[in-house]
C-alpha cells in the first residue's frame, strides 16, 4: 500500500466512517427494493457534495480542491466497500476529467464549478454495443456550418438516467470528437436499463440533436486519456468491493464452526485465504501505481491503467466467487449480502474493458 499523506489518511478515515455509518450496504438494499429510478438517494449525493468529494479533482480556480487521482481513489475504495450508489464516479471523476483534459477555458469555467456544487451531473457516453470498444464509434456528428448534428445511440451509459449533461464520443469525418450535449437538448431521449447490480444505466438516443461548434471537447487522443483515467479510478472502487468481500469471507472462516472447530483452521481453507490475500495486495499495487502515474503525468499511464484493470478484474472475479462458495448455502440467498458483491463485481469487470480487453491492450502497448 502506498504511503498516504496526512490529508489522504484523514480523507480515507472520513470516507470509511461516513459510508459505514450513513450509507452501508443495507441502505443499498433499501434503495434497490424501493425501485428508485435514479438508482441512488438524494441524501447520499448531497452528503458527498457537502464533504467536498465532488471537488477532489477540480482545480481550485474552478471551486475544487485539486487533490489528485490517488486521493480520489482513496474515497472510491471506501465507496466500493459498502456498494454506496451515487453519481460521484461518473460526474466528479470521469466527467470532470473529460472537461479538464479536453475543455476550453470557457467550458471549464462554465461546467466545473457546477460539477463541484452538484448542480450538473456529467457522464461519458462512449459505448454502443455489448462490449467496450472505443475504436468503433458509429454515432455520427454531421457539420452544419455553425455546429454539429448528432444521430445515433449510446448504451450502458453510467448514471445515464440522472445525468444533466452528456459528454458524447462521436464520429466526425472519420475522426472522433468529444461533444458536450445537455440532456435537455431537443432530440435526446433515454431509457433505463435493468442491470444485475441495480445501478443507474441507460440507453441514450440522439435524433438529429443540434449543438454549436463550441461543444467540442477534444479528439480521439483526449478520449483515450479520459478512458485511462476512468479505468484506473474504477480499479479503486473494484478493489474496495473485492476487499470487503475478502473481509466478509475471513470473518466467516474465523467464526463458522464445523466438526467441532472453526473452518478457518482447516488447512485447505487457510491456504485459500492466504492466496486471496496475496492477490489482493498485488492488485492494490497495480491500482495505486496507475493512479500515481496519472498524478505524475507519467509516460506509461495507458500501460498502468490496463495492467490495473486486468489485475484487479481477475481478483474481484475470483474473490466474489470465493465469497459465495466459502459461505455455502447462505451465500446463495438474497437475504445475505454476498450476492450484491457478486453482481456488482460482474458489472465492474466489464466496465471500460474486461480482463481480456486489457490483457490484449497491454500486450499491444508493449509491442507484442
ABEGO torsion letter per residue (X at the ends): XBBBBAAAAAAAAAAAAAAAAABBAAAAAAAAAAGBAAGBBAAAAAAAAAAGAAAAABBAAAGBAGAEAAAAAAAAAAAAAAGBBBAAAAAAAAAAAAAAAABBAAAAAAAAAAAAAGABBBBBBABABABBBAABBABBBBBAGAEBBBBEBBBGBBGAAABABBBBBBBBGGBBBBBBBBAABBGBBBBBBBBAAGBBBBBBBBBGBBBBAAABAEBAAAAAAAAAAAAAAAAAAAAAAAAAAAAAAAAAAAABBBGGBBAAABAAAAAAAAAAAAAAAAAAAAAAAAAAAAAAGBAAAAAAAAAAAAAAAAAAAAAAAAAAAAAEAAAABAABAAAAAAAAAAAAAABGEBAAAAAAAAAAAAGX
